[in-house]
Amino acid sequence: MKTGLVGLGLAGSSLGQGSSSAESLDGAAAAEDRQAEKTRVQRFNMSGFAAPPLAKVRVAILGTGQRGPAYIHNLRNIEGVEIKALCDIRPEKLHQAKARLAGTSHDPDLYTGEEDWKKICERDDIDLVVVTTPWYMHTKMSVHAMNHGKHVASEVPAAGTIDECWQLVETAERTRRHLMMMENYCYLPFQLLTLNMARQGVFGDVFHADCAYNTSKMGNNFSKNLYWNMWWLRQYAARRGNLYPTHGLGPVSTIMNINRGDKFEYLVSVDSDDFMMRAHARELAAKDDFFKPFAEETYRGCMSVTTIRTTMGRTITV
Ligand SMILES: NC(=O)c1ccc[n+]([C@@H]2O[C@H](COP(=O)([O-])OP(=O)(O)OC[C@H]3O[C@@H](n4cnc5c(N)ncnc54)[C@H](O)[C@@H]3O)[C@@H](O)[C@H]2O)c1
C-alpha cells in the first residue's frame, strides 16, 4: 500500500483538478464542492518544486515576540544566511531580538510601524520572509511577500480559513515562490523515529492515524505579559473548533503521504463546551479589572475532536 501511495503522485489533483472527492458526497454538499473545485484551477504543481539555489539567503523576520527570537537563534550561525531586517510593533521586543545578534556579522534594519512588514516585503534585497506574527496575520503577510518575489517560511498555522489556504496555494503556484509552513513537530526526534519506522514497514499498511496536541494553554493565554495584546485568548473567544491542529496533523500527514499520494477528502468535527476559560476569566476579573472584558466572552470548547477521511479511504483523528 505504501509503495502504491508514493508511486501514484496524486498531489496535483489535491490542488483543484479532481472531482472524485465530490462524487462520494450527497446532494447539496456535493454540488457545492463541485462548484468550489471548479473555481480553483491549478496553475502549477508546487509539490516537489525547487527554486534555483541561492548562494546567500537574505532573511527578514516579521514578529519578534516569543517565536521570532527562536529563528534568530537558529539562523544566526548558519553559513550563507544574512539577517537583513527585523520587524515588530513593540520596539522593546525588537531591540531585545537584535541584541541576540551582538558579536555576529548580522546587522538587520529595524522596523516598528504597524504596516512596515509591507515595506520589508517590497525590498529587493531580501530572499526569504519568516512570518512569526500572530497566526491570523500570516496569510496576508505571506501573500504580500510572495507577490513581491520572496520565499516565505510561515509559522503555524499558515492560514486561518479555507479561503486563506487557497490564497496561499494560488499565490505560490502563480509566483513559484516557496511557502513552507514551519511545522517543526515533523522534525522532532520522536516524530522522525516514528516516520522512519513507518517507512520501514514496522506498522504495516497505515490506514488510520490518531494524533493530537493535547495541551492546556490556560496559563499562557491568561498571562498578561506573554502574548502581544492577549491575542491567543482573543482568538479563543472569537472562534470555535481546533485552532491549532498542525503539531499533531503534520507528522501523521508525512507518514500517510498526504498530498504526495493521498489527500484529505472531508472531515467531521465536534467540540465540547468551554468548562474552564470563562470561569477563569471571571475569577481573575473579580480581582483585576484588566480581565473584565474577557469575563464577558464565550470561549471555544475545551476539547475538539476531528475525524478526517482521505480519498484513499483512510482515516485520521485529530
Ligand atoms: N511551531 C511552534 O512550536 C510555535 C511555538 C510558538 C509559537 N508559534 C507560532 O508563532 C506565531 C507567533 O507566536 P508568539 O508566541 O511568538 O506570539 P507573540 O505574541 O509572542 O509574538 C507575536 C509578535 O508579533 C508582533 N506583531 C503584532 N502585530 C504586528 C505587526 N503588524 N507587524 C509586526 N509585528 C507585529 C507582536 O508585537 C509580537 O511581538 C504564532 O503563529 C504561533 O502559533 C509556533
PDBQT file of the ligand as one rigid body, heavy atoms in Angstrom, charges set to zero:
ROOT
HETATM    1  N1  LIG A 401       5.906  25.949  15.954  1.00  0.00    +0.000 N 
HETATM    2  C1  LIG A 401       5.879  26.157  17.259  1.00  0.00    +0.000 C 
HETATM    3  O1  LIG A 401       6.231  25.292  18.053  1.00  0.00    +0.000 OA
HETATM    4  C2  LIG A 401       5.394  27.503  17.764  1.00  0.00    +0.000 A 
HETATM    5  C3  LIG A 401       5.661  27.893  19.072  1.00  0.00    +0.000 A 
HETATM    6  C4  LIG A 401       5.228  29.154  19.477  1.00  0.00    +0.000 A 
HETATM    7  C5  LIG A 401       4.533  29.974  18.606  1.00  0.00    +0.000 A 
HETATM    8  N2  LIG A 401       4.279  29.545  17.332  1.00  0.00    +0.000 N 
HETATM    9  C6  LIG A 401       3.567  30.403  16.374  1.00  0.00    +0.000 C 
HETATM   10  O2  LIG A 401       4.335  31.573  16.182  1.00  0.00    +0.000 OA
HETATM   11  C7  LIG A 401       3.475  32.684  15.956  1.00  0.00    +0.000 C 
HETATM   12  C8  LIG A 401       3.820  33.795  16.937  1.00  0.00    +0.000 C 
HETATM   13  O3  LIG A 401       3.529  33.351  18.257  1.00  0.00    +0.000 OA
HETATM   14  P1  LIG A 401       4.270  34.001  19.504  1.00  0.00    +0.000 P 
HETATM   15  O4  LIG A 401       4.103  33.053  20.618  1.00  0.00    +0.000 OA
HETATM   16  O5  LIG A 401       5.637  34.439  19.116  1.00  0.00    +0.000 OA
HETATM   17  O6  LIG A 401       3.341  35.297  19.780  1.00  0.00    +0.000 OA
HETATM   18  P2  LIG A 401       3.838  36.684  20.411  1.00  0.00    +0.000 P 
HETATM   19  O7  LIG A 401       2.625  37.455  20.759  1.00  0.00    +0.000 OA
HETATM   20  O8  LIG A 401       4.850  36.430  21.483  1.00  0.00    +0.000 OA
HETATM   21  O9  LIG A 401       4.622  37.366  19.204  1.00  0.00    +0.000 OA
HETATM   22  C9  LIG A 401       3.955  37.925  18.107  1.00  0.00    +0.000 C 
HETATM   23  C10 LIG A 401       4.665  39.261  17.815  1.00  0.00    +0.000 C 
HETATM   24  O10 LIG A 401       4.055  39.864  16.659  1.00  0.00    +0.000 OA
HETATM   25  C11 LIG A 401       4.114  41.280  16.873  1.00  0.00    +0.000 C 
HETATM   26  N3  LIG A 401       3.199  41.973  15.966  1.00  0.00    +0.000 N 
HETATM   27  C12 LIG A 401       1.869  42.174  16.090  1.00  0.00    +0.000 A 
HETATM   28  N4  LIG A 401       1.399  42.899  15.043  1.00  0.00    +0.000 NA
HETATM   29  C13 LIG A 401       2.460  43.126  14.234  1.00  0.00    +0.000 A 
HETATM   30  C14 LIG A 401       2.619  43.812  13.005  1.00  0.00    +0.000 A 
HETATM   31  N5  LIG A 401       1.609  44.415  12.387  1.00  0.00    +0.000 N 
HETATM   32  N6  LIG A 401       3.845  43.870  12.454  1.00  0.00    +0.000 NA
HETATM   33  C15 LIG A 401       4.917  43.279  13.076  1.00  0.00    +0.000 A 
HETATM   34  N7  LIG A 401       4.827  42.624  14.242  1.00  0.00    +0.000 NA
HETATM   35  C16 LIG A 401       3.610  42.535  14.813  1.00  0.00    +0.000 A 
HETATM   36  C17 LIG A 401       3.781  41.445  18.350  1.00  0.00    +0.000 C 
HETATM   37  O11 LIG A 401       4.207  42.677  18.868  1.00  0.00    +0.000 OA
HETATM   38  C18 LIG A 401       4.519  40.259  18.957  1.00  0.00    +0.000 C 
HETATM   39  O12 LIG A 401       5.797  40.624  19.454  1.00  0.00    +0.000 OA
HETATM   40  C19 LIG A 401       2.048  32.162  16.104  1.00  0.00    +0.000 C 
HETATM   41  O13 LIG A 401       1.516  31.904  14.854  1.00  0.00    +0.000 OA
HETATM   42  C20 LIG A 401       2.207  30.876  16.868  1.00  0.00    +0.000 C 
HETATM   43  O14 LIG A 401       1.193  29.959  16.530  1.00  0.00    +0.000 OA
HETATM   44  C21 LIG A 401       4.706  28.326  16.909  1.00  0.00    +0.000 A 
ENDROOT
TORSDOF 0
